[in-house]
Amino acid sequence: AAPYEALYGRKCRSPVCWAEVGESQLTDPELIQETTEKIILIKQRMQAAQDREKNYADRKQKPMEFKIGDRVMLKVSPWKGIVRFVMPLEGVHIDDTLQFVEEPVKIMEREIKRLKRSRTPLVKVCWNSRWGPEFTWEREDSFKKKYPHLFTNRTSS
């Protein structure tokens, strides 16, 4: 038995072949043939509508191709593109993980952050950014591993 029939104790009534609960209707071959024809007609109309939609979408869709020097629009809002986030990509370096690569210029300050008993040495780093100098505080030990040349230049000067 079908799940519906097992749950409700009667066959499922579909809009194509609707019968009242109390009625029992004989299924003659003509009714089955008519129902089958209606189902085929509905499927054909649905397929025709989907084909029309696909044809329209294919005509409107443009292939995405980028060349070196193209300006790319980053869509931030789901409703509209925000023009202030459009930026030229000349001079922007991107690594294998598609993240921006900015090089540190020099160490500006040193500070030791104290939290209860632990001490964390920090360095204030000036970064070479497209939009001017940017400063961030970084952990000295991890930063020394990534950019040892900044520390050798600092101690020699």
C-alpha positions, 0 to 999 in steps of 0.5 A: 500500500502507498504511504498515504493509503496506509496512513489514511485508509483510503486512496489519495484523491488527485485534482485530475480524478476527484471524487467525494469521500463517500462515492465509489467511482468505477474506473472505465478505460475511457476515464483512464485514457482521458486522465492520461491525455490530460497529464500528457497535455499538462507535461507538454505545456510545462515543458514548452513554458520551460523552453521559452524561459530558457530561450529568453534567459540564454539570450540575456545571459552574457559570458563572463570574460576578464582581461588584464586591465579590466575593472571589476565590479564587486557586488556587495549588496544583494539588490544593487551594485555599490559604486564606491567599492569599484577599484582598478586592479593595477598594482594589486598583488594577489596570492594563491589563496586569492587574498591581497598581498601587502608588504610591510615597510617598517616597524614603527613602535614596540610594546609589551602587552601584559595580561595577568602573568603573560607578556606579549611583545607587539610591534606596530607595522607600517604597511605599503597599501594602495590607499596610503600607509596603514598601521597594525599591531602584530605579534613580534614572534610570528612577525619576525618569522615572516619578515626577518629582514625588518628586524635586521634593518631595525637593529643595524640602524 
